[in-house]
Amino acid sequence: MKIIDVKAVYPNYQHIPPSWRTHFWQIVVRVESDAGVTGYGYGGGGVAAVDVVNRHLGELLIGREINSVADIADAWGDLYSESLPYGRKGIGVMALSGVDLALWDLLGKAESMPVYQLVGQRNKDKVKAYATGMDSEWYRELGFTAHKFPHRWTGQESDYDRAVTHASRARNLFGPDAMVMIDTYMSWTTDVTIEMGKRLAELNIHWFEDILTPDELDGQAALRGEVGDTLIAGGEHEFTHYGFQEIARSEALDLWQPDITWCGGITAGLRILDVAREAQTPVAPHRGGEVWGLHLIVSSDCIDLAEQNPGNRDAPKDALWVGQTPVVDGYMEPSDEPGFGVQVNEAML
């Protein structure tokens, strides 16, 4: 089938934080074919990525034949090469991610099979889900058995006490053997991380995530093993297999977390897994509980763990995608519907 139209849209969000995400959150990419099949993808980069798709990547894609996974990989390579002068990382690759996922969705629908079947042999029936956020009590009520909470370092001594309080609450709610993790969002320092490791030692934190900026690979590598059995995790702000090759060379992380809607899509995710396999490093995609990551997880070497972001109880949410996989008793599995098995809420476009 031949691609006849490509269009990116920044949805009409109503309930996202008033920060950089206000204008730079996720985009929707629609790809239409001459076979009457339409694929939808989800990318990052916000309003800037919309222009990358509509003013460059889309026009390069129109007229291409997409009939196999190999065709998608070839398209990815050409689009990546053409965007090199301004791409390679960040918004350029976030835009490419949305296009790539739309092509996987398109091919799955054309072949009447779910994306996970295109990815490879399914090796997980269901995937353990963990909830990220601050409403720990609600997540436990929802049936989650693992939990990650955010903790930004503000420079105050009380930040240590705050971390202990939140971690203790999570441990008490989820039990002594549950996974409890902390996302620092690039706000800790080396000294803070070591001190946190000491103060949280008895609470058995499974990982500290994004402790330093993604450019500080040597600093993260030096912290591995310095915080007991707690893993040093990260990678959501890295892009393509080229970026993860640098993480592998520096041995910076115990656990990799590429975001499939940012790092280059499933095509890039599969290549990142190739690098991880050689480096003998586990991979758990950032926001992997969304369908884009979940279809990859169940048919690949990704570990049996998927992140969900439920938000807070009773907080209003944007319903952009219809048919997202529910969490049942702490587990989830992708739909068997063709493609990713979701439909976009046209009212938000």
C-alpha positions as CSV (number, residue, x, y, z in Angstrom):
1,M,0.0,0.0,0.0
2,K,1.1,3.5,-0.8
3,I,1.1,6.5,1.7
4,I,-1.1,9.3,0.3
5,D,-1.3,11.7,3.3
6,V,0.5,12.4,6.6
7,K,-0.8,14.9,9.1
8,A,0.3,15.8,12.7
9,V,-2.0,17.6,15.1
10,Y,-1.5,19.1,18.6
11,P,-4.6,18.0,20.5
12,N,-6.8,20.4,22.4
13,Y,-5.6,19.5,25.8
14,Q,-7.5,20.8,28.8
15,H,-5.9,19.1,31.8
16,I,-2.1,19.1,31.5
17,P,0.2,21.0,33.9
18,P,0.9,24.7,33.2
19,S,4.5,24.2,32.4
20,W,6.6,23.3,29.4
21,R,4.0,20.6,28.8
22,T,1.4,23.2,28.0
23,H,2.7,23.5,24.5
24,F,5.2,20.7,24.2
25,W,3.2,17.6,25.2
26,Q,2.2,14.8,22.9
27,I,1.2,15.0,19.3
28,V,-1.1,12.7,17.2
29,V,0.1,11.6,13.8
30,R,-2.3,10.3,11.2
31,V,-1.0,8.4,8.1
32,E,-3.4,7.4,5.3
33,S,-2.9,4.9,2.6
34,D,-4.3,4.2,-0.9
35,A,-5.7,0.9,0.6
36,G,-8.2,2.9,2.6
37,V,-6.4,2.1,5.9
38,T,-5.4,4.8,8.3
39,G,-2.7,4.5,11.0
40,Y,-2.4,6.7,14.2
41,G,0.7,7.4,16.2
42,Y,1.6,9.2,19.3
43,G,4.8,11.4,19.4
44,G,6.4,14.0,21.6
45,G,7.7,17.5,20.9
46,G,4.4,19.4,21.0
47,V,3.6,22.3,18.6
48,A,7.2,22.3,17.3
49,A,7.0,18.6,16.4
50,V,3.8,19.2,14.5
51,D,5.7,21.4,12.0
52,V,8.5,18.9,11.8
53,V,6.0,16.3,10.6
54,N,3.8,18.5,8.4
55,R,6.5,20.6,6.8
56,H,9.2,17.9,6.3
57,L,8.8,14.3,7.4
58,G,5.3,13.9,5.9
59,E,6.2,15.1,2.5
60,L,9.1,12.7,2.4
61,L,6.8,9.8,3.3
62,I,4.1,10.4,0.8
63,G,4.3,8.0,-2.1
64,R,6.3,5.3,-0.2
65,E,5.2,1.7,-0.2
66,I,4.6,0.3,3.3
67,N,3.9,-3.4,3.1
68,S,6.2,-4.9,5.8
69,V,8.2,-4.2,9.0
70,A,11.3,-3.9,6.8
71,D,9.6,-1.1,4.8
72,I,8.9,0.7,8.1
73,A,12.6,0.3,9.1
74,D,13.7,1.7,5.7
75,A,11.4,4.7,6.0
76,W,12.7,5.3,9.5
77,G,16.3,5.4,8.3
78,D,15.5,7.8,5.5
79,L,13.5,10.2,7.6
80,Y,16.2,10.1,10.3
81,S,18.9,10.8,7.7
82,E,17.0,13.7,6.2
83,S,16.4,15.3,9.5
84,L,20.0,15.0,10.7
85,P,20.8,18.8,10.4
86,Y,18.3,19.6,13.1
87,G,17.4,16.2,14.5
88,R,19.3,13.3,16.0
89,K,17.7,14.0,19.5
90,G,14.9,15.9,21.1
91,I,12.1,17.3,19.1
92,G,13.2,15.9,15.7
93,V,13.2,12.3,17.0
94,M,10.0,12.9,19.0
95,A,8.3,13.8,15.8
96,L,9.8,10.8,14.0
97,S,8.4,8.6,16.9
98,G,4.9,9.6,16.1
99,V,5.3,8.9,12.4
100,D,6.9,5.5,13.2
101,L,4.1,4.4,15.5
102,A,1.5,5.5,12.9
103,L,3.2,3.2,10.4
104,W,3.2,0.3,12.8
105,D,-0.5,0.9,13.5
106,L,-1.2,1.2,9.7
107,L,0.6,-2.1,8.9
108,G,-1.1,-3.9,11.7
109,K,-4.5,-2.8,10.5
110,A,-3.7,-3.7,6.9
111,E,-2.6,-7.2,8.0
112,S,-5.5,-7.6,10.4
113,M,-3.1,-8.3,13.3
114,P,-2.1,-6.5,16.5
115,V,1.2,-4.7,16.5
116,Y,2.7,-7.1,19.1
117,Q,2.4,-9.8,16.5
118,L,4.3,-7.7,14.0
119,V,7.0,-7.1,16.6
120,G,7.8,-10.8,17.1
121,Q,6.8,-13.9,19.0
122,R,4.8,-13.0,22.1
123,N,6.5,-14.1,25.3
124,K,4.4,-12.5,28.0
125,D,0.7,-13.2,28.6
126,K,0.2,-10.2,30.8
127,V,2.5,-7.6,32.3
128,K,2.9,-6.4,35.9
129,A,1.9,-2.7,36.1
130,Y,3.2,-0.1,38.5
131,A,1.6,3.2,39.3
132,T,3.5,6.5,39.1
133,G,2.3,9.5,41.1
134,M,1.5,10.8,44.6
135,D,-1.9,9.3,45.3
136,S,-0.5,6.1,46.8
137,E,-3.6,5.0,48.7
138,W,-5.8,5.2,45.5
139,Y,-3.3,3.2,43.5
140,R,-3.4,0.5,46.1
141,E,-7.2,0.5,45.9
142,L,-7.0,0.2,42.1
143,G,-5.1,-3.1,42.5
144,F,-1.5,-2.0,41.8
145,T,1.2,-4.0,43.6
146,A,4.1,-1.7,42.7
147,H,4.5,2.0,43.0
148,K,6.9,4.9,42.0
149,F,6.6,8.4,43.4
150,P,8.2,11.6,42.3
151,H,10.7,13.5,44.6
152,R,12.3,16.7,43.4
153,W,15.3,18.0,45.4
154,T,14.7,21.7,46.3
155,G,17.9,22.2,48.3
156,Q,16.2,22.0,51.7
157,E,17.3,19.6,54.5
158,S,13.7,18.8,54.9
159,D,13.8,17.1,51.4
160,Y,15.4,14.1,53.0
161,D,12.7,13.8,55.6
162,R,10.1,14.2,52.9
163,A,11.6,11.3,50.9
164,V,11.6,9.0,54.0
165,T,8.0,9.9,54.8
166,H,6.7,9.2,51.3
167,A,8.8,6.0,50.9
168,S,7.6,4.7,54.3
169,R,4.0,5.4,53.4
170,A,4.4,3.5,50.1
171,R,6.2,0.6,51.8
172,N,3.4,0.3,54.4
173,L,0.7,0.4,51.8
174,F,2.2,-2.0,49.3
175,G,4.0,-4.4,51.6
176,P,7.5,-5.5,52.4
177,D,8.1,-7.3,49.1
178,A,6.6,-4.8,46.7
179,M,8.6,-2.7,44.2
180,V,8.8,0.9,45.4
181,M,10.7,3.3,43.2
182,I,11.6,7.1,43.2
183,D,11.7,9.4,40.2
184,T,13.9,12.4,40.9
185,Y,13.4,14.1,37.5
186,M,17.1,15.1,37.2
187,S,17.0,17.1,40.4
188,W,19.4,15.2,42.7
189,T,23.2,15.5,42.9
190,T,25.8,12.9,43.5
191,D,26.0,13.8,47.2
192,V,22.2,13.9,47.6
193,T,21.9,10.5,46.0
194,I,24.4,8.9,48.3
195,E,22.8,10.4,51.4
196,M,19.3,9.4,50.2
197,G,20.7,5.9,49.7
198,K,21.7,5.8,53.4
199,R,18.5,7.3,54.8
200,L,16.3,5.0,52.7
201,A,18.3,1.8,53.0
202,E,15.9,0.1,55.3
203,L,13.0,0.8,52.9
204,N,14.4,-1.3,50.1
205,I,13.9,1.2,47.2
206,H,14.1,-0.7,43.9
207,W,15.5,2.2,41.8
208,F,16.4,5.9,41.8
209,E,15.3,7.3,38.4
210,D,16.9,10.2,36.5
211,I,19.1,11.3,39.4
212,L,21.3,13.5,37.2
213,T,20.9,15.0,33.7
214,P,21.1,12.7,30.8
215,D,24.4,14.3,29.8
216,E,26.1,13.3,33.1
217,L,26.8,9.7,32.2
218,D,30.1,9.4,34.1
219,G,28.4,10.8,37.2
220,Q,25.6,8.2,37.0
221,A,28.1,5.4,36.3
222,A,30.1,6.4,39.5
223,L,26.9,6.0,41.6
224,R,26.2,2.5,40.6
225,G,26.8,0.3,43.6
226,E,27.1,3.3,45.9
227,V,23.4,3.2,47.1
228,G,23.3,-0.5,48.2
229,D,21.0,-2.7,46.1
230,T,19.0,0.3,44.7
231,L,19.4,0.5,40.9
232,I,20.4,3.6,39.0
233,A,17.7,3.9,36.3
234,G,17.1,6.3,33.4
235,G,17.0,6.8,29.7
236,E,13.6,8.4,29.1
237,H,15.4,11.6,27.9
238,E,17.7,9.7,25.5
239,F,17.1,9.0,21.8
240,T,17.6,6.2,19.3
241,H,19.9,3.3,19.6
242,Y,22.8,5.7,19.0
243,G,22.2,7.5,22.2
244,F,21.8,4.2,24.1
245,Q,25.1,3.0,22.7
246,E,26.7,5.9,24.6
247,I,24.9,4.8,27.8
248,A,26.2,1.3,27.2
249,R,29.8,2.4,26.7
250,S,29.8,4.5,29.8
251,E,28.0,1.8,31.9
252,A,25.9,4.6,33.3
253,L,22.7,2.8,34.2
254,D,21.5,-0.4,35.8
255,L,18.1,-0.2,34.0
256,W,17.2,1.5,30.8
257,Q,13.9,3.3,30.3
258,P,13.4,4.5,26.7
259,D,10.1,6.2,26.0
260,I,8.7,4.7,22.8
261,T,6.8,7.8,21.9
262,W,10.0,9.9,22.2
263,C,13.0,7.7,21.4
264,G,12.1,7.0,17.8
265,G,9.1,4.7,18.1
266,I,9.0,0.9,18.1
267,T,11.6,0.8,15.3
268,A,14.1,2.5,17.6
269,G,12.9,0.5,20.6
270,L,13.8,-2.7,18.9
271,R,17.3,-1.4,18.1
272,I,17.8,-0.2,21.6
273,L,16.9,-3.7,22.8
274,D,19.6,-5.1,20.6
275,V,22.1,-2.8,22.3
276,A,20.7,-3.7,25.7
277,R,21.0,-7.4,25.0
278,E,24.7,-7.0,24.2
279,A,25.2,-4.8,27.3
280,Q,23.2,-7.3,29.4
281,T,21.1,-4.5,30.7
282,P,17.3,-4.8,31.5
283,V,14.9,-2.5,29.7
284,A,11.5,-1.2,31.1
285,P,10.1,1.5,28.8
286,H,9.0,4.8,30.3
287,R,5.2,5.0,30.3
288,G,5.3,1.4,29.0
289,G,1.7,0.8,30.2
290,E,0.5,2.9,27.3
291,V,-0.3,0.8,24.2
292,W,2.7,2.0,22.3
293,G,5.1,0.5,24.8
294,L,2.9,-2.4,25.9
295,H,2.8,-4.0,22.4
296,L,6.6,-3.9,22.4
297,I,7.0,-5.3,26.0
298,V,4.9,-8.5,25.4
299,S,6.9,-9.6,22.3
300,S,10.5,-8.6,23.2
301,D,13.2,-8.8,25.8
302,C,11.7,-5.9,27.8
303,I,11.3,-7.0,31.4
304,D,7.9,-7.8,32.8
305,L,7.0,-4.3,34.1
306,A,4.9,-1.5,32.6
307,E,4.4,2.0,34.0
308,Q,1.0,3.6,34.3
309,N,0.3,7.2,35.3
310,P,-3.2,7.2,36.8
311,G,-3.0,10.8,38.2
312,N,-4.9,11.6,41.3
313,R,-8.3,10.4,42.4
314,D,-11.2,12.5,41.0
315,A,-8.7,14.7,39.0
316,P,-10.1,15.5,35.5
317,K,-8.2,13.9,32.7
318,D,-8.0,14.3,28.9
319,A,-9.5,11.2,27.1
320,L,-7.4,11.4,23.9
321,W,-7.3,7.6,23.2
322,V,-10.3,5.3,23.4
323,G,-9.6,1.7,24.2
324,Q,-6.5,2.0,26.3
325,T,-5.6,-1.2,28.1
326,P,-7.1,-1.4,31.7
327,V,-5.2,-2.6,34.7
328,V,-6.8,-5.7,36.3
329,D,-5.5,-7.0,39.6
330,G,-2.2,-5.2,39.0
331,Y,-1.6,-6.6,35.5
332,M,-2.4,-5.6,31.9
333,E,-2.2,-7.0,28.4
334,P,-2.6,-5.4,25.0
335,S,-5.7,-5.7,22.9
336,D,-5.9,-8.3,20.1
337,E,-7.5,-5.8,17.8
338,P,-5.6,-4.9,14.6
339,G,-2.9,-2.2,15.0
340,F,-2.5,-0.8,18.5
341,G,-6.2,-1.4,19.2
342,V,-7.1,2.2,20.1
343,Q,-9.0,5.0,18.5
344,V,-8.3,8.7,18.7
345,N,-10.9,11.0,20.3
346,E,-11.6,13.2,17.2
347,A,-13.2,15.9,19.4
348,M,-9.8,16.7,20.8
349,L,-8.3,17.2,17.4
